[in-house]
């Protein structure tokens, strides 16, 4: 069984009193101080069932620097700390968020793409290629029209 705070306090003060001469006032003062400290500590020591995990620690760090959530091959959800290639609308909705409200909440510009860096880059390339394709198609169409004239 765990020691009560009073027992723990008595032990600490007894140890102190043994290591040097203390007046009864000092002992009383010491008991008060130690007991108060123990009580304060007791409030801050997490209960065993809270069991913080590495994921939670990592999440706390990420939340302090949200842009770190975007990594080369994955993007971390700042709500739950899970890694994804892409933060989907569906996943964000499990946190009651939309991509827009998620970005607002964590201070990302609204044009931010909620995906891993490599995926974002590839999409950009694809969009560019598509854009060039469209431009080419337009150019051909115009040329055909011109030729038909
Ligand atoms: Zn999440």
Boltz pocket constraint, residues with backbone or C-beta under 6 A from the ligand:
constraints:
  - pocket:
      binder: B
      contacts: [[A, 77], [A, 78], [A, 79], [A, 80], [A, 81], [A, 82], [A, 91], [A, 95]]
      max_distance: 6.0
